[in-house]
Amino acid sequence: MSRLSASAKTGIGVFIVLVALIVAMVMTLLGDDGGPAASAPAAAGPTASGPASTSPTAPVADSATPLQGLTLADLYDGHPVDVGASLAGRPAVINLWAYWCAPCREELPAMEKFARRAGDAVAVLTVHSDQHADKGRALLEDLGVDLPSVADPERKVAAAVRAPQVLPVTVLVRPDGTIARVVAIPFTDADHIAEVVEETLGVTL
């Protein structure tokens, strides 16, 4: 019985070794044929997606001067206006508004008063951020506001400077075309606008 028991033990050992070898061969074949072992890298997909993981508050990629080359139509006569070129060389204030925006009705007259006060020291451009240019013109006429204005039905300026989805918005631009600040509050008087311009752009008026 002892010799049979030893033989049995030896046979069992050999069987275990064979099973181990067979399992190893099967796992290798599965890996080479695109089985479970080959699918493991797919788990890294979401973290390697690039743009999908970009923060919404990140700077505009490869665009220090986002308004450069941006062309819109003049609100009054429809002629093309190169926004970046029209503001180049001096500090600028860009006011985003729409005819239906209640705070804009109060802000636009204040913006005009600021523009008169600033003269040539600071450029002022208003951007009607809506598809109905005729209603934008009508509002300016009703308010008696006369400012350089462009129509932006697709809100290209807002997208370029990454402005929040609200109105009004005021964008302060440095003479080199870079964006100094985006202000998402309504202004009610020219003095307040002048204070923010001095604080941000260093222009005292």
Summary of the structure (lengths in Angstrom):
residues: 205
radius of gyration: 33.2
end to end distance: 111.3
largest distance: 115.9
contacts: 550
relative contact order: 0.14
helix: 48%
strand: 16%
